[in-house]
Amino acid sequence: PFVIDFYADWCGPCKSLTPIMDKLATEFKDDVEIVKANVDQQRDLAQKFNVRSIPAVFFMEGNKIKDSFMGLNSETEIRKKIKALA
């Protein structure tokens, strides 16, 4: 299982989400991989996931999207979604 965090360097809410995602990446490093995808550099991937606003976070198992959210979300809620994958 893995998590894709779509962001951009110019995105204020993305900057707010980064420390939360970094903390959770460390916390769950043995169970779930958390990767970041810059929408300006990885336009094709963002288009494949139909990303229309950022931050956009997708919780994946294999090639299937198990959950997702756009915008900011609390650390507690994100942790619950990651635990559901692990």
BELCORKA-V137800 format. One record per run of one state. SS is the DSSP state (2 for helix, 1 for strand, 0 for the rest). FROM is the first residue (numbers start at 0). TO is the last residue. If there is no record, write none. Layout:
ss,from,to
SS,FROM,TO
SS,FROM,TO
This chain:
ss,from,to
0,0,0
1,1,6
0,7,10
2,11,26
0,27,31
1,32,37
0,38,41
2,42,47
0,48,54
1,55,60
0,61,62
1,63,69
0,70,73
2,74,84
0,85,85
